[in-house]
Amino acid sequence: MRRKKTLQYSAFAVILLISSLFLWRQGPYVYHPARTDAGVHKGGSSAVRVHGFISTRPTPDAVYYKNKVIVLMYHDVRPNPTNIKSLDTGVFKQQLDAMKANGFHWITMSQYADFITKRRPVPDNAVLMTFDDGYESFYQHVYPILKQYHVPATSFLIVGTVGNKKLPGLPKLDWQQVLEMHRAGIDFYSHTYNSHAYGYIRIAGKNKDRSEPMLMGPEDNKTLHHVETDEEYTRRVSGDLGLSDQILREKLGNTRNILAFPYGGYSKSVIDICHQLGVEVTFSVKQGINSPGQYIGYRVNAGGMDNNPVALLEYMKRGAPIKSPINGYKV
């Protein structure tokens, strides 16, 4: 009987300890948008509490990493999104609040490029904010928030789509919007001119063509029954990337060539072309943190309706451990 009571008291003590620990560890950044049964975001006042044993107490004076940069990657950001790949503006603000409260420091693309190529110093807990594809929602919803929070950022444009209102899918930025934001300090770099697509690609050393991002190798055009020669491939990719950078120089006065690979797809062939064109740094979509000399940058996906600001912050505090190494590509 005494043994049974002892076990009961012990179990109660353990439950009480766990409950106390849970309540003590909860802080101000423990909300993310609720989801309906259909997976559609409710947002706003419908936010629900995230339960877990991740500490959310701000640690503004902590140093999580030194001489490294976390690059965050976003795409579409808007209020009440219905696309799983889009991020709610409310959650985006929660992320910024959490980064600010926990001592992260936003840097510019110029600072990042100098850090990678020249080993220039960056603040502790440095973060670079990047946005892909040049959606009009960046101007409508993200830009006002960036101004409010004084956050520098880079938008990677599919340059050939800027101002093209006839494109299917989400509307893209026009040059008037780009110029306005650029004058206010937003940077714009290349996401190619018009190579943001998949095709049947012949990868060196592979026995069979497969669906890959168009920059990665010679195209096997199934309609024309023609496989690009190495020379044709080099001419196509060099022409696309060169045109993109030329337009950005003419429109915005860019003095640096910086590229985010569509879908994060890269190969030795396209890296060789980038070097020939003077592309200083590039970006993948592989998750991790960047050190000096990292020619193909790691990026952490911080967008999407399923983003949990608490989990993102915790991953950043742990120094964004690299999950899939990028080997052999250094400045």
DOMI-307535 format. One record per residue: residue in three letters; x, y, z of N, C-alpha, C in turn. Coordinates in steps of 0.2 Angstrom, whole numbers, padded with zeros to 4 digits, always signed. Layout:
<atoms>
ALAXYZXYZXYZ...
</atoms>
This chain:
<atoms>
MET+0004-0006+0000+0000+0000+0000+0004+0006+0000ARG+0010+0006+0005+0014+0012+0005+0018+0013-0002ARG+0020+0007-0005+0023+0008-0011+0019+0011-0017LYS+0012+0009-0017+0008+0012-0021+0007+0019-0021LYS+0006+0021-0014+0006+0029-0013+0012+0032-0015THR+0018+0029-0014+0024+0032-0015+0024+0034-0023LEU+0022+0028-0027+0022+0029-0034+0018+0034-0036GLN+0012+0035-0033+0007+0040-0035+0010+0047-0034TYR+0013+0048-0028+0016+0054-0026+0021+0056-0031SER+0025+0051-0033+0031+0053-0037+0028+0055-0044ALA+0023+0051-0046+0020+0053-0053+0017+0060-0053PHE+0014+0062-0047+0011+0068-0047+0017+0074-0047ALA+0022+0072-0043+0028+0077-0043+0031+0078-0050VAL+0031+0073-0054+0034+0073-0060+0030+0078-0065ILE+0023+0076-0064+0018+0080-0068+0019+0087-0066LEU+0019+0089-0060+0019+0096-0057+0026+0099-0060LEU+0031+0095-0060+0038+0098-0062+0037+0100-0069ILE+0035+0095-0073+0034+0097-0081+0030+0103-0082SER+0024+0103-0079+0019+0108-0080+0022+0115-0078SER+0026+0115-0072+0029+0121-0070+0034+0124-0075LEU+0038+0119-0078+0044+0120-0083+0040+0123-0089PHE+0035+0120-0091+0031+0122-0097+0029+0129-0097LEU+0026+0131-0091+0023+0138-0090+0029+0143-0089TRP+0034+0141-0086+0040+0146-0085+0043+0147-0092ARG+0043+0142-0096+0047+0143-0103+0043+0147-0108GLN+0037+0148-0107+0033+0152-0112+0034+0159-0112GLY+0035+0162-0118+0037+0170-0118+0032+0173-0123PRO+0034+0179-0126+0030+0183-0130+0029+0180-0137TYR+0033+0175-0140+0033+0173-0147+0031+0166-0147VAL+0025+0165-0145+0023+0158-0145+0016+0157-0149TYR+0016+0161-0155+0009+0161-0159+0011+0160-0166HIS+0007+0156-0169+0007+0155-0177+0000+0155-0179PRO-0001+0156-0186-0008+0156-0188-0011+0150-0187ALA-0018+0150-0186-0022+0144-0185-0023+0141-0192ARG-0024+0135-0193-0026+0132-0199-0033+0129-0199THR-0037+0129-0204-0043+0126-0204-0042+0119-0206ASP-0047+0115-0206-0046+0108-0208-0044+0107-0215ALA-0046+0112-0219-0044+0112-0226-0037+0114-0227GLY-0034+0117-0222-0027+0119-0222-0026+0127-0224VAL-0032+0130-0224-0032+0137-0226-0031+0142-0219HIS-0027+0146-0220-0025+0151-0215-0030+0155-0212LYS-0031+0156-0206-0036+0161-0203-0033+0167-0201GLY-0027+0167-0198-0023+0173-0196-0026+0177-0191GLY-0023+0183-0190-0026+0188-0186-0027+0186-0179SER-0034+0187-0177-0036+0185-0170-0037+0178-0169SER-0037+0174-0175-0038+0167-0174-0031+0163-0173ALA-0026+0167-0171-0019+0164-0170-0020+0159-0164VAL-0016+0153-0164-0017+0149-0159-0010+0148-0155ARG-0010+0146-0149-0004+0145-0145+0000+0139-0147VAL+0006+0139-0148+0010+0134-0149+0013+0131-0142HIS+0012+0125-0141+0014+0121-0135+0020+0117-0136GLY+0025+0118-0132+0031+0114-0133+0037+0116-0128PHE+0042+0113-0128+0047+0114-0123+0053+0118-0126ILE+0052+0123-0130+0057+0127-0133+0056+0134-0129SER+0062+0136-0126+0062+0142-0123+0060+0148-0128THR+0056+0152-0126+0054+0158-0130+0056+0165-0126ARG+0059+0164-0120+0061+0170-0117+0067+0174-0120PRO+0066+0180-0122+0071+0184-0126+0078+0184-0122THR+0083+0183-0126+0090+0183-0124+0093+0189-0128PRO+0092+0195-0127+0095+0200-0132+0102+0201-0132ASP+0105+0199-0126+0113+0200-0126+0117+0194-0127ALA+0113+0188-0129+0117+0182-0131+0120+0182-0137VAL+0126+0179-0138+0129+0178-0144+0128+0171-0147TYR+0125+0170-0152+0123+0163-0154+0128+0161-0159TYR+0131+0165-0163+0136+0164-0168+0140+0170-0170LYS+0147+0169-0171+0151+0174-0173+0154+0173-0180ASN+0156+0179-0184+0159+0178-0190+0155+0173-0195LYS+0149+0173-0195+0144+0169-0199+0138+0173-0200VAL+0134+0171-0206+0128+0175-0207+0123+0170-0209ILE+0117+0170-0206+0111+0167-0208+0107+0171-0213VAL+0106+0167-0219+0102+0171-0224+0095+0168-0224LEU+0090+0172-0223+0083+0169-0223+0080+0170-0230MET+0076+0166-0232+0073+0166-0239+0065+0166-0238TYR+0062+0170-0242+0055+0171-0242+0053+0171-0250HIS+0047+0170-0251+0044+0171-0257+0038+0176-0257ASP+0032+0173-0257+0026+0178-0257+0024+0179-0249VAL+0023+0185-0247+0021+0187-0241+0015+0191-0241ARG+0009+0189-0238+0003+0193-0239-0001+0192-0233PRO-0007+0196-0232-0011+0195-0226-0016+0189-0228ASN-0017+0184-0224-0022+0179-0225-0021+0175-0231PRO-0015+0172-0232-0013+0168-0238-0017+0162-0238THR-0018+0160-0245-0022+0153-0246-0017+0148-0249ASN-0011+0151-0251-0006+0146-0254-0001+0144-0249ILE+0000+0137-0248+0004+0134-0243+0011+0137-0243LYS+0013+0140-0249+0020+0142-0249+0021+0150-0247SER+0015+0153-0246+0015+0160-0244+0015+0161-0237LEU+0018+0166-0234+0018+0168-0227+0014+0174-0225ASP+0010+0173-0220+0006+0178-0217+0010+0184-0215THR+0008+0190-0216+0011+0196-0214+0012+0196-0206GLY+0006+0194-0203+0007+0194-0196+0012+0190-0193VAL+0013+0184-0196+0019+0179-0194+0025+0182-0196PHE+0026+0186-0201+0032+0189-0203+0034+0194-0198LYS+0029+0198-0196+0030+0203-0190+0033+0200-0184GLN+0030+0194-0182+0032+0190-0176+0039+0188-0177GLN+0041+0186-0183+0048+0184-0184+0053+0190-0183LEU+0051+0196-0186+0055+0202-0185+0055+0204-0177ASP+0050+0204-0174+0049+0205-0167+0054+0201-0163ALA+0054+0194-0165+0058+0189-0161+0065+0190-0162MET+0067+0192-0169+0074+0193-0170+0077+0199-0167LYS+0072+0204-0167+0074+0211-0164+0075+0210-0156ALA+0071+0206-0153+0071+0205-0146+0076+0201-0143ASN+0079+0197-0148+0084+0192-0146+0091+0193-0149GLY+0092+0199-0151+0099+0202-0152+0101+0200-0159PHE+0097+0198-0164+0100+0197-0171+0100+0204-0174HIS+0105+0204-0179+0107+0210-0182+0106+0209-0190TRP+0102+0213-0193+0101+0213-0200+0106+0217-0204ILE+0109+0214-0209+0114+0217-0213+0112+0217-0220THR+0116+0221-0224+0114+0222-0231+0117+0217-0236MET+0115+0217-0242+0119+0212-0247+0126+0214-0248SER+0127+0221-0248+0134+0223-0249+0138+0221-0243GLN+0136+0221-0237+0140+0219-0231+0141+0211-0232TYR+0136+0208-0234+0136+0200-0235+0142+0199-0240ALA+0141+0202-0246+0146+0200-0251+0153+0202-0249ASP+0154+0207-0246+0161+0209-0243+0163+0204-0238PHE+0159+0201-0234+0160+0196-0229+0162+0190-0233ILE+0159+0188-0238+0160+0182-0241+0167+0182-0245THR+0167+0188-0249+0173+0188-0254+0179+0191-0251LYS+0178+0196-0246+0184+0199-0243+0185+0198-0236ARG+0181+0194-0233+0181+0192-0226+0181+0198-0221ARG+0177+0203-0224+0175+0209-0220+0171+0207-0214PRO+0172+0210-0208+0168+0209-0202+0160+0210-0203VAL+0157+0206-0199+0149+0207-0199+0148+0207-0191PRO+0142+0210-0189+0140+0209-0182+0139+0202-0180ASP+0139+0201-0173+0137+0194-0171+0130+0193-0172ASN+0128+0187-0173+0121+0185-0175+0118+0189-0181ALA+0122+0189-0186+0121+0193-0192+0115+0189-0196VAL+0111+0193-0199+0105+0190-0203+0104+0194-0210LEU+0104+0190-0215+0102+0194-0222+0095+0191-0224MET+0091+0196-0226+0084+0195-0228+0084+0195-0235THR+0081+0189-0238+0081+0189-0246+0074+0186-0248PHE+0071+0189-0253+0065+0188-0256+0065+0186-0263ASP+0063+0180-0265+0063+0178-0272+0057+0179-0276ASP+0059+0180-0283+0054+0180-0288+0051+0186-0290GLY+0051+0191-0286+0049+0198-0288+0042+0199-0288TYR+0038+0196-0283+0031+0197-0283+0029+0204-0281GLU+0023+0206-0283+0020+0212-0282+0019+0213-0274SER+0017+0207-0271+0016+0207-0264+0022+0210-0260PHE+0028+0210-0263+0034+0212-0259+0033+0220-0258TYR+0030+0223-0264+0029+0230-0263+0023+0232-0259GLN+0018+0228-0260+0012+0230-0256+0012+0228-0249HIS+0015+0223-0247+0014+0221-0240+0021+0220-0236VAL+0026+0218-0240+0033+0218-0236+0036+0224-0235TYR+0037+0228-0241+0041+0234-0241+0038+0239-0235PRO+0032+0240-0234+0030+0244-0228+0032+0242-0221ILE+0032+0235-0221+0035+0232-0214+0042+0233-0213LEU+0046+0232-0219+0053+0233-0219+0055+0240-0217LYS+0051+0245-0219+0052+0252-0218+0051+0253-0210GLN+0045+0250-0208+0043+0251-0201+0048+0248-0196TYR+0051+0243-0198+0056+0239-0193+0063+0241-0195HIS+0064+0245-0200+0071+0247-0202+0075+0241-0204VAL+0073+0237-0208+0076+0231-0210+0079+0231-0217PRO+0085+0231-0218+0088+0230-0225+0086+0223-0228ALA+0085+0223-0235+0083+0217-0238+0085+0217-0245THR+0085+0211-0248+0086+0210-0255+0081+0206-0259SER+0079+0209-0264+0074+0205-0268+0077+0202-0275PHE+0076+0196-0276+0079+0193-0282+0074+0193-0287LEU+0075+0196-0293+0070+0197-0298+0072+0192-0304ILE+0066+0189-0307+0066+0186-0313+0066+0192-0318VAL+0071+0195-0320+0071+0202-0323+0067+0202-0329GLY+0066+0197-0333+0062+0197-0339+0054+0197-0338THR+0052+0196-0331+0045+0196-0330+0043+0203-0326VAL+0048+0207-0325+0046+0214-0322+0042+0218-0326GLY+0036+0220-0324+0032+0224-0328+0027+0220-0333ASN+0028+0213-0333+0024+0209-0338+0017+0207-0334LYS+0012+0211-0335+0006+0210-0332+0002+0204-0335LYS+0004+0201-0341+0001+0195-0344+0003+0188-0341LEU+0008+0188-0337+0010+0182-0334+0005+0178-0330PRO+0004+0172-0330+0000+0168-0326+0003+0168-0319GLY-0002+0167-0314+0001+0166-0307+0001+0173-0304LEU+0004+0173-0298+0004+0179-0294+0007+0185-0298PRO+0004+0191-0297+0007+0197-0301+0014+0199-0299LYS+0018+0201-0304+0025+0203-0302+0026+0211-0302LEU+0031+0213-0299+0033+0220-0298+0034+0223-0305ASP+0033+0230-0305+0035+0233-0311+0041+0238-0310TRP+0044+0241-0315+0050+0245-0314+0049+0251-0309GLN+0043+0254-0310+0041+0260-0306+0042+0258-0298GLN+0039+0252-0297+0039+0250-0290+0046+0248-0287VAL+0050+0245-0292+0057+0243-0290+0061+0249-0289LEU+0060+0254-0294+0064+0260-0293+0063+0264-0286GLU+0056+0264-0285+0054+0267-0278+0058+0264-0272MET+0057+0257-0272+0060+0254-0267+0068+0254-0267HIS+0071+0254-0273+0078+0254-0273+0081+0261-0270ARG+0077+0266-0272+0079+0273-0269+0078+0273-0262ALA+0074+0269-0259+0073+0269-0252+0078+0264-0248GLY+0082+0260-0252+0087+0256-0249+0087+0249-0250ILE+0081+0247-0254+0080+0239-0255+0085+0237-0261ASP+0088+0232-0260+0093+0229-0266+0089+0225-0270PHE+0091+0225-0276+0088+0220-0281+0094+0217-0285TYR+0093+0210-0286+0098+0206-0289+0095+0201-0293SER+0099+0197-0297+0096+0192-0302+0094+0186-0299HIS+0088+0184-0302+0086+0177-0301+0085+0174-0308THR+0089+0176-0313+0090+0175-0320+0086+0180-0324TYR+0086+0181-0330+0082+0185-0334+0076+0181-0336ASN+0076+0175-0338+0070+0171-0340+0071+0164-0340SER+0075+0161-0335+0077+0154-0334+0074+0151-0328HIS+0069+0154-0325+0066+0151-0319+0061+0146-0321ALA+0064+0140-0323+0060+0134-0326+0063+0128-0325TYR+0060+0123-0326+0063+0116-0326+0063+0114-0334GLY+0067+0109-0335+0067+0106-0342+0071+0099-0341TYR+0071+0095-0347+0075+0089-0347+0082+0091-0348ILE+0086+0090-0343+0093+0092-0343+0098+0086-0343ARG+0103+0087-0347+0108+0082-0347+0114+0084-0343ILE+0114+0081-0337+0119+0082-0332+0125+0078-0333ALA+0131+0082-0333+0137+0078-0334+0138+0072-0329GLY+0140+0066-0332+0141+0060-0328+0135+0056-0327LYS+0129+0059-0329+0123+0055-0328+0121+0051-0335ASN+0118+0045-0334+0117+0041-0340+0110+0043-0343LYS+0106+0047-0339+0099+0048-0342+0097+0056-0341ASP+0094+0059-0345+0092+0066-0344+0086+0065-0339ARG+0085+0071-0335+0080+0071-0330+0078+0078-0329SER+0072+0079-0326+0069+0086-0325+0073+0089-0320GLU+0076+0095-0322+0080+0099-0317+0080+0106-0319PRO+0082+0111-0315+0082+0118-0316+0086+0119-0323MET+0083+0124-0327+0086+0125-0334+0094+0127-0334LEU+0096+0130-0328+0103+0132-0328+0108+0127-0327MET+0106+0121-0325+0110+0116-0323+0114+0112-0329GLY+0112+0112-0335+0115+0108-0340+0112+0109-0347PRO+0115+0106-0352+0112+0106-0359+0104+0104-0359GLU+0100+0107-0362+0093+0105-0363+0092+0100-0368ASP+0088+0094-0366+0086+0089-0371+0079+0091-0373ASN+0078+0095-0378+0071+0097-0381+0067+0092-0384LYS+0062+0089-0380+0059+0083-0383+0054+0085-0389THR+0052+0091-0389+0048+0094-0395+0052+0094-0401LEU+0058+0097-0401+0062+0098-0407+0067+0092-0408HIS+0067+0087-0403+0072+0082-0403+0079+0084-0404HIS+0081+0089-0400+0087+0092-0400+0090+0092-0393VAL+0097+0090-0393+0100+0091-0386+0106+0096-0388GLU+0106+0101-0383+0111+0107-0384+0118+0104-0383THR+0122+0107-0388+0129+0105-0387+0132+0109-0381ASP+0138+0108-0378+0140+0112-0373+0141+0119-0375GLU+0143+0120-0381+0143+0127-0383+0136+0131-0383GLU+0131+0127-0386+0125+0130-0386+0122+0132-0378TYR+0124+0127-0374+0122+0128-0367+0125+0134-0364THR+0132+0134-0365+0135+0140-0362+0133+0147-0365ARG+0131+0147-0371+0129+0153-0375+0122+0155-0372ARG+0118+0150-0371+0111+0151-0368+0111+0154-0361VAL+0115+0151-0357+0115+0153-0350+0119+0159-0349SER+0125+0160-0352+0128+0166-0352+0124+0172-0355GLY+0120+0171-0360+0116+0176-0363+0111+0178-0358ASP+0108+0173-0354+0102+0175-0350+0105+0178-0344LEU+0110+0176-0340+0113+0179-0334+0116+0186-0336GLY+0119+0186-0342+0122+0192-0344+0117+0198-0345LEU+0112+0196-0348+0106+0201-0350+0103+0203-0343SER+0102+0199-0339+0099+0200-0332+0103+0206-0329ASP+0110+0204-0328+0114+0209-0325+0115+0216-0328GLN+0115+0215-0335+0115+0222-0339+0109+0226-0338ILE+0103+0223-0337+0097+0227-0336+0097+0230-0329LEU+0099+0226-0324+0100+0229-0317+0105+0234-0317ARG+0110+0234-0320+0115+0239-0320+0112+0246-0323GLU+0109+0245-0329+0106+0251-0333+0100+0254-0329LYS+0096+0250-0326+0090+0252-0322+0091+0255-0315LEU+0096+0251-0312+0097+0253-0305+0104+0255-0303GLY+0108+0255-0308+0115+0256-0306+0119+0251-0302ASN+0117+0245-0303+0120+0240-0299+0128+0239-0301THR+0132+0238-0296+0139+0237-0298+0142+0230-0296ARG+0137+0226-0293+0139+0219-0291+0134+0215-0295ASN+0137+0209-0297+0133+0203-0300+0132+0198-0295ILE+0126+0197-0293+0124+0192-0287+0118+0188-0290LEU+0118+0182-0289+0113+0177-0292+0110+0173-0287ALA+0104+0172-0286+0100+0167-0283+0098+0162-0288PHE+0100+0155-0287+0099+0150-0292+0091+0148-0292PRO+0088+0148-0297+0081+0146-0297+0080+0139-0294TYR+0076+0138-0289+0075+0132-0286+0081+0129-0283GLY+0086+0134-0282+0092+0132-0279+0097+0127-0283GLY+0095+0126-0289+0099+0121-0294+0105+0124-0296TYR+0111+0121-0295+0117+0123-0298+0121+0116-0300SER+0126+0117-0304+0131+0112-0306+0137+0115-0307LYS+0142+0111-0308+0149+0114-0310+0149+0118-0316SER+0145+0116-0321+0145+0120-0327+0142+0127-0326VAL+0137+0127-0323+0134+0134-0322+0139+0138-0317ILE+0142+0135-0312+0146+0139-0308+0152+0141-0312ASP+0155+0137-0317+0160+0140-0321+0158+0146-0325ILE+0152+0146-0328+0149+0152-0331+0149+0158-0327CYS+0146+0157-0321+0146+0162-0316+0152+0165-0315HIS+0157+0161-0314+0164+0164-0313+0166+0168-0319GLN+0165+0166-0325+0167+0169-0331+0163+0176-0332LEU+0157+0176-0329+0153+0182-0330+0154+0187-0324GLY+0159+0185-0319+0160+0190-0313+0155+0190-0308VAL+0151+0184-0307+0146+0184-0302+0149+0183-0296GLU+0149+0187-0291+0153+0187-0285+0151+0182-0280VAL+0144+0181-0279+0141+0176-0274+0135+0174-0277THR+0133+0168-0275+0127+0165-0277+0123+0162-0271PHE+0117+0160-0272+0113+0157-0267+0110+0151-0269SER+0109+0146-0264+0106+0140-0265+0099+0140-0261VAL+0096+0134-0260+0091+0134-0255+0092+0129-0250LYS+0098+0127-0250+0101+0122-0245+0101+0126-0238GLN+0099+0122-0233+0098+0125-0226+0105+0125-0222GLY+0106+0131-0219+0113+0131-0215+0115+0138-0214ILE+0121+0139-0212+0124+0146-0211+0130+0147-0215ASN+0132+0153-0216+0137+0155-0221+0143+0157-0217SER+0149+0155-0219+0156+0157-0217+0159+0161-0223PRO+0165+0165-0221+0168+0168-0227+0171+0163-0232GLY+0170+0165-0238+0172+0161-0244+0167+0156-0247GLN+0161+0156-0244+0155+0152-0246+0152+0154-0252TYR+0155+0152-0258+0153+0155-0264+0145+0154-0266ILE+0143+0148-0264+0136+0146-0265+0133+0146-0258GLY+0129+0151-0257+0126+0152-0250+0121+0148-0248TYR+0121+0146-0241+0115+0142-0238+0110+0148-0237ARG+0104+0145-0237+0098+0149-0235+0093+0145-0231VAL+0090+0149-0226+0085+0146-0222+0078+0148-0224ASN+0074+0143-0226+0067+0145-0228+0063+0147-0222ALA+0061+0154-0222+0057+0156-0217+0050+0158-0219GLY+0048+0156-0225+0041+0157-0227+0037+0151-0227GLY+0031+0152-0230+0026+0146-0230+0021+0147-0224MET+0015+0145-0226+0010+0145-0221+0011+0141-0214ASP+0015+0136-0215+0017+0131-0209+0022+0134-0205ASN+0025+0140-0207+0031+0142-0203+0029+0144-0196ASN+0033+0141-0191+0032+0142-0184+0038+0147-0182PRO+0036+0153-0180+0041+0158-0178+0046+0155-0172VAL+0043+0152-0167+0046+0149-0162+0052+0144-0164ALA+0050+0139-0168+0055+0134-0171+0060+0138-0175LEU+0058+0143-0179+0063+0146-0183+0068+0150-0179LEU+0066+0153-0173+0070+0157-0169+0075+0152-0165GLU+0072+0146-0163+0076+0141-0160+0082+0139-0164TYR+0080+0137-0171+0085+0135-0176+0090+0140-0177MET+0088+0147-0177+0093+0152-0178+0098+0153-0172LYS+0095+0152-0166+0099+0152-0160+0104+0147-0159ARG+0102+0141-0162+0107+0136-0162+0112+0136-0168GLY+0112+0142-0171+0117+0143-0177+0116+0140-0183ALA+0109+0139-0185+0107+0136-0191+0111+0130-0193PRO+0111+0125-0190+0116+0119-0192+0115+0117-0199ILE+0120+0116-0202+0120+0114-0209+0117+0106-0210LYS+0112+0105-0214+0109+0099-0215+0112+0095-0221SER+0113+0099-0226+0116+0095-0232+0122+0099-0235PRO+0128+0098-0234+0134+0102-0235+0135+0103-0243ILE+0137+0109-0244+0139+0111-0251+0146+0111-0251ASN+0149+0106-0255+0156+0105-0255+0159+0107-0261GLY+0165+0110-0260+0170+0111-0266+0168+0118-0270TYR+0164+0122-0267+0163+0129-0270+0165+0134-0266LYS+0171+0137-0266+0173+0142-0262+0175+0148-0266VAL+0175+0154-0263+0178+0160-0267+0185+0159-0268
</atoms>
